[in-house]
Amino acid sequence: MPELPEVEVVRRGLERWVAHRTVADAEVLHPRAVRRHIAGPDDFAHRLKGHRVGTPSRRGKYLWLPLEDTGQAVLAHLGMSGQLLVQPHEAPAEKHLRVRVRFADALGTELRFVDQRTFGGLSLHETAPDGLPDVIAHIARDPLDPLFDEAAFHLALRRKRTTVKRALLDQSLISGVGNIYADEALWRSRLHYERPTATLTRPRTAELLGHVRDVMNAALAVGGTSFDSLYVNVNGESGYFDRSLDAYGREGLPCRRCATPMRRRPWMNRSSYFCPKCQRPPRTIA
């Protein structure tokens, strides 16, 4: 599933190619793509028509397109395979094209939502005064947000009494961090994924957040991480941060710090990748 860097790459593309354009019409080609819009596909398409798109925004893994002067926004969640593509009108329809949005201008491009597995979707929601869609008000700020509160995050970690990777993936504590970047930040921090959050000091938390930001900014610089053709930016291009990963997907390969073979362990229906020497487990699970 795309994490913060991948979603931010898409958001930036939408800001360049879609912002400040007026919707001429919208077409829902598969109802599942708008299943979270309770009023249905026809209502979704009707409510977009004639409205001007504002500057796309993002929180964590969610992004949205505000509709100017309506107090509403189109919320997008890419799921496992969702793609928001800007394509020429004449480009052939993608096999898994779900929603098409045309604009009332002469630029010759349209917005397409393509989703092979249909786990993602688009929906229309009311927004709060700060522009945040109401349905994601519970999602915490992400570590690249200038208003992210490090002190409050550290206190929340201490109160939560969980393990550090679970905390990083808890979207009510910190948003946008998924399995890949959690493993990368933990490797950089030399922390085992089962390290209890109650043992983290304030400086240790600050160090971890620094590594989270560093790895995400590094991924952003190269377009995110693509392991297959399902994640692409609005122009259909893949990111290539997978070439720079230090932990994720490197089972059996030498640790880039100490040359110890990296390990993989099943974890919450996912996998955790770590160095058994650099990231020693807590004694209770050693």
BALO-116380 format. One record per atom (N, C-alpha, C): residue in three letters; x, y, z. Coordinates in steps of 0.001 Angstrom, whole numbers, padded with zeros to 6 digits, always signed. Each point is the difference from the previous one (the first is absolute). Example, Ala and Ser with C-alpha at 12.3 -4.5 7.8 and 13.67 -1.06 7.14 Angstrom:
BEGIN
ALA+013190-005690+007800/ALA-000890+001190+000000/ALA+000900+001200+000000/SER-000350+001050-000720/SER+000820+001190+000060/SER-000770+001090+000730/
***
This chain:
BEGIN
MET+000843-001187+000000/MET-000843+001187+000000/MET+000882+001243+000000/PRO-000322+001005-000844/PRO+000798+001235+000001/PRO+000040+000636+001382/GLU+001180+000495+000366/GLU+000165+000682+001267/GLU+000153+001490-000272/LEU+000347+000763+001006/LEU+000028+001452-000131/LEU+000794+000490-001213/PRO+001227-000452-000237/PRO+000742+000535-001147/PRO-000699-000224-001334/GLU-000573-001194-000185/GLU-000667-000295-001267/GLU-001239+000881-000182/VAL-000768+000166+001075/VAL-001206+000823-000083/VAL+000363+001468-000204/GLU+001066+000452+000629/GLU+000434+001385-000191/GLU+000481+000237-001431/VAL+000657-000967-000605/VAL+000405+000136-001401/VAL-001233+000186-000889/VAL-001044-000794+000258/VAL-001239+000131-000767/VAL-000635+001364+000258/ARG-000027+000430+001262/ARG-000596+001301+000325/ARG+000693+001132-000760/ARG+001320-000044-000045/ARG+000744+001049-000707/ARG-000324-000010-001490/GLY-000169-001186-000562/GLY-000375-000079-001405/GLY-001382+000576-000248/LEU-000937-000282+000908/LEU-001345+000553-000139/LEU+000007+001516+000155/GLU+000849+000494+000898/GLU+000089+001450+000169/GLU+000462+000671-001294/ARG+000876-000671-000703/ARG+000512+000574-001252/ARG-001006-000099-001139/TRP-000704-001133-000111/TRP-000791-000280-001184/TRP-001507+000136+000167/VAL-000503+000051+001245/VAL-001446-000027+000210/VAL-000506+001218+000765/ALA+000804+000557+000891/ALA-000452+001119+000825/ALA-000489+001167-000852/HIS-001074+000638+000454/HIS-000570+001214-000589/HIS-000649-000247-001363/ARG-000352-001248-000255/ARG-000753-000325-001208/ARG-001451-000295+000384/THR-000925+000305-000889/THR-001424-000189+000260/THR-000478-001303-000634/VAL-000730-000788+000762/VAL-000494-001288-000475/VAL-001137+000215-000998/ALA+000149-000548-001191/ALA-001073+000044-000999/ALA-000981-001136+000232/ASP+000526-001199+000231/ASP-000849-001146+000333/ASP+000848-001104+000595/ALA-000660-000905+000681/ALA+000669-001154+000609/ALA-000792-001241-000347/GLU+000709-001117-000143/GLU-000629-001265-000386/GLU+000526-001108+000906/VAL-000896-000675+000686/VAL+000366-001131+000852/VAL-000230-001283-000794/LEU+001078-000718-000266/LEU-000072-001197-000825/LEU-000126-001273+000821/HIS+000261+000083+001293/HIS-000156-001158+000885/HIS-000475+000522+001355/PRO-001182-000422+000458/PRO-000561+000563+001234/PRO+000861-000227+001239/ARG+000799-001070-000003/ARG+000812-000282+001172/ARG+001032+001102+000242/ALA+000384+000705-001054/ALA+001002+001062+000136/ALA-000513+001171+000826/VAL-001328+000141+000124/VAL-000571+001086+000804/VAL-000919-000568+001082/ARG+000285-001207+000458/ARG-000876-000671+000968/ARG-000101+000760+001319/ARG+001016+000805+000325/ARG-000050+000762+001250/ARG-000841+001268-000144/HIS-000424+000313-001227/HIS-000926+001112-000219/HIS-001409-000585+000093/ILE-000612+000163+001161/ILE-001230-000715+000322/ILE-001124+000289-000992/ALA-000052+001189-000552/ALA-001092+000365-000905/ALA+000110-000662-001369/GLY+001119-000646-000301/GLY+000117-000767-001240/GLY+000762+000679-001113/PRO+000301-000771-001053/PRO+000832+000499-001108/PRO-000579+001198-000733/ASP-001298-000012-000289/ASP-000590+001111-000747/ASP+000084+001297+000796/ASP-000263-000086+001299/ASP+000084+001187+000848/ASP+001432+000506+000067/PHE+000959-000916+000106/PHE+001412+000391+000044/PHE+000372+000787-001250/ALA-000341-000532-001163/ALA+000340+000666-001260/ALA-000703+001347-000119/HIS-001273+000054+000409/HIS-000765+001243-000112/HIS+000579+001101+000872/ARG+000432-000361+001208/ARG+000490+000999+000943/ARG+001360+000590-000402/LEU+000753-000692-000838/LEU+001282+000543-000462/LEU-000176+001007-001127/LYS-001012-000211-000811/LYS-000157+000778-001229/LYS-000137+001496+000283/GLY+000808+000786-000709/GLY-000074+001448+000073/GLY+000813+000633+001109/HIS+000652-000810+000817/HIS+000758+000552+001116/HIS+001493+000075-000316/ARG+000642+000999+000594/ARG+001422+000221-000210/ARG+000800-000723+001078/VAL+001034-000703-000427/VAL+000846-000749+000921/VAL+001017+000934+000641/GLY+000107-000081+001311/GLY+000996+000805+000703/GLY+001346-000709+000053/THR+000870+000449+000888/THR+001329-000591+000126/THR-000098-001338+000735/PRO+000461-001085-000602/PRO-000058-001307+000661/PRO+000764+000007+001317/SER-000545-000719+000980/SER+000613-000084+001322/SER+000169-001454+000393/ARG+000783-000224+001064/ARG+000254-001372+000448/ARG+000178-000022+001505/ARG-000462-001084+000607/ARG+000357-000313+001386/ARG+000301-001483+000052/GLY+001232-000332+000357/GLY+000379-001406+000016/GLY-000148-000606-001384/LYS-000761-001101-000090/LYS-000178-000722-001258/LYS-001245+000454-000763/TYR-000715+000975+000548/TYR-001201+000516-000653/TYR+000318+001294-000728/LEU-000605+000177-001172/LEU+000091+001287-000671/LEU-001394+000407-000453/TRP-000191+001285-000167/TRP-001313+000462-000417/TRP+000096+001222-000898/LEU-001032+000125-000839/LEU-000129+001118-000921/LEU-001155+000863+000483/PRO+000281+001160+000590/PRO-001105+000859+000439/PRO-000756+000567-001198/LEU-001305+000096+000141/LEU-000823+000662-001007/LEU-000275+001407+000501/GLU+000520+000986-000685/GLU-000043+001367+000488/GLU-001432+000483+000201/ASP-000188+000742+001105/ASP-001281+000642+000332/ASP-001128-000991+000260/THR+000331-001241+000374/THR-001053-000979+000289/THR+000086-000543+001423/GLY+001169+000133+000642/GLY+000178-000618+001298/GLY+000099-001503-000084/GLN+000335-000515-001190/GLN+000119-001431-000219/GLN+001311-000321-000713/ALA+000369-001263+000041/ALA+001221-000440-000665/ALA-000155-001437-000457/VAL+000690-000328-001090/VAL+000071-001378-000479/VAL+001178-000664+000709/LEU-000306-000957+000845/LEU+001024-000717+000750/LEU+000417-001235-000776/ALA+001307-000212-000116/ALA+000521-001156-000738/ALA+000844-000854+000922/HIS-000268-001289-000034/HIS+000892-000958+000657/HIS+000401-001006-001062/LEU+001308-000155-000192/LEU+000487-000806-001119/LEU-000062-001495+000272/GLY-000165-000411+001266/GLY-000062-001428+000286/GLY+001272-000703-000444/MET-000145-001208-000526/MET+001153-000792-000423/MET+000449+000339-001415/SER-000928+000450-000846/SER+000351+000128-001424/SER-000599+001226-000669/GLY-000555+000926+000780/GLY-000625+001169-000606/GLY+001004+000954-000623/GLN-000372+000557-001133/GLN+000843+000966-000709/GLN-000844+001189-000429/LEU+000501+001202+000221/LEU-000606+001215-000534/LEU+000896+000484-001130/LEU-000489-000123-001216/LEU+000802+000289-001184/LEU-000560+001198-000752/VAL+000882+000840-000487/VAL-000392+001088-000897/VAL+000359-000443-001411/GLN-001027-000185-000828/GLN+000193-000570-001335/GLN-000611+000894-001071/PRO+000562-000016-001217/PRO-000649+000698-001117/PRO-001388-000587-000260/HIS-000916+000833-000456/HIS-001354-000492-000293/HIS+000024-001220-000910/GLU+000899+000029-000972/GLU-000009-001045-001032/GLU+000726-001274+000425/ALA+000618-000008+001155/ALA+000709-001200+000452/ALA-000987-001136+000216/PRO+000339-001222-000412/PRO-000910-001138+000193/PRO-000331-000184+001476/ALA-001184-000449+000272/ALA-000421-000246+001378/ALA+000803-001155+000589/GLU+000461+000171+001226/GLU+000727-001059+000693/GLU-000953-001155+000302/LYS+000543-001190+000099/LYS-000818-001190+000235/LYS-000825+000134+001273/HIS+000582+000614+001025/HIS-000681+000096+001295/HIS-000416+001440+000308/LEU-000359+000750-001034/LEU-000486+001365+000186/LEU-001332-000031+000755/ARG-000079+000756+001109/ARG-001208-000017+000842/ARG-000762+001321-000022/VAL+000732+001134-000040/VAL-000644+001313-000001/VAL+000767+000903-000956/ARG-000754+000793-000767/ARG+000609+000950-000941/ARG-000560+001392+000299/VAL+000893+000992+000099/VAL-000415+001379+000244/VAL+000548+000867-001128/ARG-000915+000677-000705/ARG+000402+000899-001082/ARG-000148+001444+000467/PHE+000816+000870-000587/PHE+000036+001395+000439/PHE-000467+000940-001104/ALA-000495+001171+000425/ALA-000556+000984-000928/ALA+001070+000982-000454/ASP+001034-000520-000638/ASP+001056+000853-000525/ASP+000586-000680-001229/ALA+000986+000635-000584/ALA+000571-000509-001248/ALA+001359-000665+000204/LEU+000300-000433+001212/LEU+001311-000601+000263/LEU+000134-001397-000587/GLY-001118-000643-000284/GLY+000064-001285-000683/GLY+000284-001197+000883/THR-000056+000178+001340/THR+000261-001118+000905/THR-001174-000195+000960/GLU-000120-001194+000513/GLU-001057-000339+000945/GLU+000598-000791+001156/LEU-000728-000091+001088/LEU+000434-000754+001176/LEU-000692-001358-000007/ARG+000785-001061+000210/ARG-000546-001351+000020/ARG+000384-000705+001305/PHE-000976-000686+000576/PHE+000281-000860+001149/PHE-000021-001440-000497/VAL+001155-000652+000099/VAL+000188-001374-000461/VAL+000303-000861+001220/ASP-000663-001142+000124/ASP+000203-000817+001195/ASP-000258-001468-000335/GLN+001071-000762-000109/GLN-000110-001412-000372/GLN-000731-000822+001062/ARG+000364+000197+001254/ARG-000551-000840+001069/ARG-001232+000596+000670/THR-000323+001231-000337/THR-001173+000730+000505/THR-000068+000067+001522/PHE+001173+000068+000660/PHE+000009+000218+001442/PHE-000025+001499+000327/GLY+000411+000820-000957/GLY-000004+001438+000199/GLY-001339+000592-000392/GLY-000060+001331-000056/GLY-001259+000618-000402/GLY-000004+001499+000164/LEU-001047+000621-000567/LEU-000234+001428+000099/LEU-001335+000218+000696/SER-000099+001071+000757/SER-001261+000332+000661/SER-000031+001491+000271/LEU-001204+000540+000125/LEU-000180+001433+000217/LEU-000419+000233+001450/HIS+000661+000951+000675/HIS-000261+000212+001425/HIS+000002+001483+000342/GLU-000712+000324+001082/GLU+000049+001341+000563/GLU+001392+000230+000596/THR+000420+001244+000002/THR+001309+000335+000567/THR-000158+000927+001197/ALA+000952-000118+000912/ALA+000048+000888+001162/ALA+000517+001367-000434/PRO-000070+000998+000888/PRO+000508+001331-000359/PRO+001451+000007-000467/ASP+000808-000961+000496/ASP+001394-000065-000445/ASP+000164-000766-001306/GLY-001124-000444-000591/GLY+000048-000690-001285/GLY+000118-001502+000088/LEU+000118-000560+001205/LEU+000164-001448+000170/LEU-001344-000700-000150/PRO-000099-001016-000872/PRO-001247-000762-000099/PRO-000394-000596+001345/ASP-001296+000073+000313/ASP-000439-000391+001339/ASP+000288-001461+000331/VAL+000009-000876-001005/VAL+000157-001433+000275/VAL+001425-000385+000381/ILE+000956+000892-000178/ILE+001374-000326+000399/ILE+000491+000934+001104/ALA-000941+000565+000748/ALA+000372+000901+001093/ALA+000784-000724+001082/HIS-000157-001331+000079/HIS+000700-000776+001027/HIS+001431-000336-000394/ILE+000372+000241-001252/ILE+001342-000327-000467/ILE+000991+001040+000524/ALA+001075-000481+000616/ALA+000999+000907+000565/ALA+000773+000724-001099/ARG+000645+001074+000364/ARG+000893+000674-000938/ARG+001188-000911-000308/ASP+000612+000225-001148/ASP+001130-000835-000380/ASP+001315+000689+000335/PRO+001107-000733+000016/PRO+001273+000566+000469/PRO+000575+001082-000896/LEU-000497+000153-001223/LEU+000463+001082-000869/LEU-000858+001251+000134/ASP-001066-000089+000780/ASP-000881+001144+000239/ASP+000704+000974+000952/PRO+000105+001282-000368/PRO+000666+000975+000887/PRO-000658+000099+001377/LEU-001272-000389+000106/LEU-000715+000094+001268/LEU+000046-001299+000796/PHE+000748-000982-000478/PHE+000132-001241+000757/PHE+000658+000295+001342/ASP-000597-000496+001083/ASP+000451+000312+001363/ASP+000833-001168+000537/GLU+001322+000152-000007/GLU+000888-001072+000443/GLU-000178-000318+001481/ALA-000162+001028+000804/ALA-000149-000220+001444/ALA-001273-000787+000294/ALA-001095+000365-000672/ALA-001261-000709+000208/ALA+000099-001437-000491/PHE+000729-000205-001093/PHE+000179-001355-000528/PHE+000765-000856+001007/HIS+001051+000549+000575/HIS+000778-000766+000980/HIS-000852-000371+001215/LEU-000783+000926+000486/LEU-000862-000289+001148/LEU-001033-001063-000357/ALA-000510+000069-001224/ALA-000975-001005-000441/ALA+000640-001378-000065/LEU+001252-000058-000435/LEU+000712-001280-000025/LEU+000116-000587+001401/ARG+000355+000829+000939/ARG+000181-000473+001378/ARG-001322-000483+000593/ARG-001084+000695-000319/ARG-001311-000390+000527/ARG-000537-001251-000684/LYS+000319-000153-001263/LYS-000577-001095-000791/LYS+000499-001361+000479/ARG+001220-000051+000423/ARG+000614-001247+000480/ARG-000189-001134-001027/THR+000538+000249-001161/THR-000028-000986-001070/THR+001437-000226-000456/THR+000188-000552-001170/THR+001336-000166-000551/THR+000229+001031-001105/VAL+001253+000254-000309/VAL+000308+001180-000796/VAL-000538-000090-001430/LYS+000057-001162-000632/LYS-000514-000068-001363/LYS-001519+000113-000026/ARG-000668-000610+000965/ARG-001448+000162+000077/ARG-000362+001474+000143/ALA+000776+000722+000780/ALA-000264+001424+000192/ALA+000196+000779-001291/LEU+001049-000321-000740/LEU+000251+000711-001255/LEU-001099-000223-001019/LEU-000659-001148+000060/LEU-001075-000308-000944/LEU-001379+000397+000515/ASP-000068+000539+001207/ASP-001267+000432+000586/ASP-000335+001391-000523/GLN-000964+000075-000911/GLN-000308+001265-000667/GLN-000642+001028+000926/SER-000401-000420+001188/SER-000518+000963+000967/SER+001126+000668+000785/LEU+001219-000549-000098/LEU+001172+000585+000657/LEU+000862+000791-000975/ILE+000220-000577-001165/ILE+000845+000605-001034/ILE-000459-000591-001325/SER-000257+000817-000981/SER-000562-000517-001253/SER+001042-000088-001100/GLY-000304-000822-000982/GLY+000820-000074-001202/GLY+001094-001039+000009/VAL+000335-000540+001186/VAL+001077-000984+000095/VAL-000597-001391-000167/GLY+000505-000744-000964/GLY-000429-001369-000210/GLY+001138-000969+000256/ASN-000183-001222-000441/ASN+000934-001062+000327/ASN+001412+000256-000528/ILE+000094+000468-001226/ILE+001316+000196-000623/ILE+000815+001046+000759/TYR-000584+001183+000164/TYR+000766+001095+000602/TYR+000181-000180+001498/ALA-000892-000753+000653/ALA+000227-000331+001409/ALA+001257-000852+000130/ASP+000119-001046-000829/ASP+001193-000846+000057/ASP+001264+000796-000310/GLU-000088+000898-000966/GLU+001174+000796-000363/GLU+000419+000930+001138/ALA-000967+000682+000612/ALA+000323+000923+001082/ALA+000522-000745+001223/LEU-000569-001165+000292/LEU+000461-000782+001150/LEU+001423-000512-000222/TRP+000313-000405-001243/TRP+001368-000434-000298/TRP+000974+001163+000204/ARG-000353+001155-000501/ARG+000871+001163+000164/ARG+000167+000369+001478/SER-001049-000231+000786/SER+000029+000336+001426/SER+000612-001102+000859/ARG+000287-001165-000606/ARG+000505-001164+000725/ARG-000987-000478+001072/LEU-001282+000093-000315/LEU-001047-000427+000923/LEU-000680-001252-000522/HIS-000217-000976+000859/HIS-000758-001194-000369/HIS-001480+000363-000063/TYR-000706-000628-000913/TYR-001406+000354-000200/TYR-000877-000306+001208/GLU+000434-000899+000904/GLU-000770-000332+001203/GLU+000476+000762+001234/ARG+000812+001013-000188/ARG+000448+000813+001128/ARG-001211+000690+000654/PRO-000206-000163+001301/PRO-001134+000657+000667/PRO+000129+001521-000054/THR-001094+000672-000320/THR+000051+001462-000074/THR+000261+000628+001358/ALA-000348-000704+001077/ALA+000220+000538+001345/ALA+001480+000163+000326/THR+000867-000656-000781/THR+001440+000093+000258/THR+000663+001122-000796/LEU-000740+000677-000848/LEU+000582+001050-000832/LEU+000100+001304+000781/THR+001186+000555+000039/THR+000189+001311+000602/THR-000391+001076-001008/ARG-000137+001207+000475/ARG-000335+001102-000909/ARG+001052+000155-001104/PRO+001300-000016+000320/PRO+000999+000093-001084/PRO-000094-001167-000981/ARG-000310-001203+000502/ARG-000099-001168-000891/ARG-001189+000138-000932/THR-001104+000521+000506/THR-001166+000245-000845/THR+000319+001039-001065/ALA+000690+001059+000403/ALA+000374+001046-000956/ALA+000916-000555-001087/GLU+000930-000863+000400/GLU+000893-000618-000978/GLU-000785-000860-000987/LEU-000940-000793+000518/LEU-000825-000846-000870/LEU-000795+000848-000983/LEU-000624+001070+000481/LEU-000771+000869-000896/LEU+000899+000632-001060/GLY+001222+000324+000374/GLY+000937+000539-000980/GLY+000273-000987-001116/HIS+000165-001265+000364/HIS+000239-001021-001017/HIS-001253-000247-000851/VAL-001180+000054+000617/VAL-001244-000131-000764/VAL-000065+001093-001062/ARG+000292+001233+000407/ARG-000048+001118-000952/ARG+001069-000151-001083/ASP+001190-000403+000401/ASP+001092-000132-000969/ASP-000326-001030-001073/VAL-000523-001157+000427/VAL-000260-001048-000973/VAL-001157+000386-000922/MET-000983+000702+000559/MET-001122+000430-000839/MET+000419+001074-000986/ASN+000817+000937+000440/ASN+000478+001033-000919/ASN+000894-000591-001088/ALA+000798-000995+000362/ALA+000835-000666-001003/ALA-000867-000718-001031/ALA-001077-000638+000469/ALA-000903-000674-000926/ALA-000722+001004-000896/LEU-000425+001116+000586/LEU-000664+001038-000788/LEU+000890+000502-001137/ALA+001290+000113+000279/ALA+000935+000551-000984/ALA+000103-000855-001252/VAL-000339-001296+000126/VAL+000111-000889-001164/VAL-001356-000587-000391/GLY-001077+000661+000432/GLY-001321-000397-000464/GLY-000659-001109+000770/GLY+000525-000336+001192/GLY-000619-001045+000804/GLY+000556-001375-000290/THR-000688-001023+000519/THR+000439-001383-000142/THR-000986-000773-000858/SER+000473-000636-001051/SER-000830-000827-000870/SER+000598-001398-000084/PHE-000756-000995+000469/PHE+000439-001380-000161/PHE-000641-000648-001223/ASP-001053+000603-000532/ASP-000666-000515-001205/ASP-000626+001187-000720/SER-000797-000274-001005/SER-000572+001061-000826/SER-001246+000629+000614/LEU-000421-000446+001183/LEU-001253+000485+000562/LEU+000138+001394+000602/TYR+001180+000348+000553/TYR+000179+001362+000475/TYR+000731+000807-001060/VAL-000643+001068-000462/VAL+000614+000932-000943/VAL-000472+001400+000354/ASN+000725+001003-000529/ASN-000451+001369+000209/ASN-001056+000368-001044/VAL-000419+001272-000044/VAL-001103+000377-000896/VAL+000362-000134-001470/ASN+001282-000087-000293/ASN+000442-000178-001387/ASN+000293-001461-000333/GLY-000332-000899+000924/GLY+000216-001424-000244/GLY+001412-000473+000226/GLU+000823+000806+000707/GLU+001396-000358+000223/GLU+000178-000606+001385/SER+000886-000986+000108/SER+000286-000650+001270/SER+001091+000740+000758/GLY-000055-000111+001349/GLY+001096+000496+000822/GLY+001065-001076+000112/TYR+001180+000361+000481/TYR+001061-001013+000054/TYR+000783+000042+001311/PHE-000672+000362+001106/PHE+000686-000049+001293/PHE+000265-001438+000438/ASP-000682-000971-000625/ASP+000249-001406+000356/ASP+001469-000363-000197/ARG+000697+000733-000853/ARG+001423-000279-000224/ARG+000861+000456+001180/SER-000567+000835+000874/SER+000771+000560+001106/SER-000418-000551+001356/LEU-000878-000982+000022/LEU-000477-000524+001279/LEU+001125-000694+000757/ASP+000067+000266+001292/ASP+001022-000607+000844/ASP-000502-001230+000749/ALA-001313-000106+000204/ALA-000540-001097+000803/ALA-001078-000781-000743/TYR-001025+000687-000424/TYR-001174-000676-000554/TYR+000355-000817-001250/GLY-000415-001260+000008/GLY+000211-000877-001154/GLY+001405-000549-000121/ARG+000869+000169+001019/ARG+001405-000390-000123/ARG+000332-001259+000822/GLU-000947-000872+000195/GLU+000250-001220+000761/GLU+001191-000770-000579/GLY+000943-000378+000866/GLY+001164-000779-000414/GLY+001141+000814-000558/LEU-000245+001248-000343/LEU+001064+000866-000516/LEU+000760+000628+001161/PRO+001250+000369-000212/PRO+000787+000565+001108/PRO-000515+001368+000424/CYS-000057+000208+001299/CYS-000329+001316+000542/CYS+001010+001010-000536/ARG-000485+001164-000404/ARG+000896+001004-000585/ARG+000906+000645+001042/ARG-000252-000257+001293/ARG+000870+000517+001059/ARG+001016-001031+000456/CYS-000481-001235+000299/CYS+000874-000968+000677/CYS+000193-001303-000776/ALA-000677-000148-001142/ALA+000119-001160-000887/ALA-000677-001263+000539/THR-000683+000079+001128/THR-000772-001136+000503/THR-001198-000230-000921/PRO-000316-001255-000344/PRO-001158-000238-000874/PRO-001293+000555+000600/MET-000742+000722-000785/MET-001266+000574+000436/MET-001035-001113+000184/ARG-000926+000218+000894/ARG-001036-000992+000271/ARG-001387+000568-000288/ARG-000915-000938-000227/ARG-001410+000355-000167/ARG-000816-000829+000981/ARG-000965+000636+000640/ARG-000889-000700+000903/ARG-001451+000373-000329/PRO-000904-000992+000027/PRO-001428+000336-000167/PRO-000436+000956+001112/TRP-000838+000966-000360/TRP-000413+001010+000974/TRP-001340+000604-000427/MET-001053-000275+000759/MET-001321+000585-000232/MET-000450-000132-001462/ASN+000066-001202-000540/ASN-000369-000263-001401/ASN+000894+000732-000991/ARG+001149+000438+000469/ARG+001006+000636-000850/ARG+001328-000674+000290/SER+001071+000684-000355/SER+001343-000462+000348/SER+000780+001152+000599/SER+000898-000336+000915/SER+000952+000980+000518/SER+001411-000433-000384/TYR+000757+000935-000540/TYR+001385-000254-000409/TYR+000918+000765+000949/PHE+001057-000678+000481/PHE+000873+000634+000976/PHE+001356-000691+000016/CYS+000972+000672+000602/CYS+001317-000580+000204/CYS+000066-000552+001423/PRO+000259-001291+000179/PRO+000009-000573+001351/PRO+001139+000507+000882/LYS+001030+000590-000615/LYS+001111+000539+000791/LYS-000213+001474+000335/CYS-000379+000786-001001/CYS-000180+001437+000212/CYS-001295+000322+000734/GLN-001000-000860-000155/GLN-001305+000246+000588/GLN-000347-001165+000936/ARG+000657-000032+001117/ARG-000168-001119+000910/ARG-001386+000012+000616/PRO-000637-001167+000083/PRO-001369-000058+000542/PRO-000010+000226+001510/PRO-001131+000427+000533/PRO-000127+000106+001459/PRO+000217-001369+000637/ARG+000476-000046+001212/ARG+000332-001264+000634/ARG-001173-000938+000110/THR-001208+000554+000131/THR-001172-000848+000178/THR-000334-000820-001232/ILE+000519+000425-001211/ILE-000291-000762-001214/ILE+001286-000482-000663/ALA+001125+000109+000665/ALA+001288-000365-000606/ALA+000053-001495-000307/
***
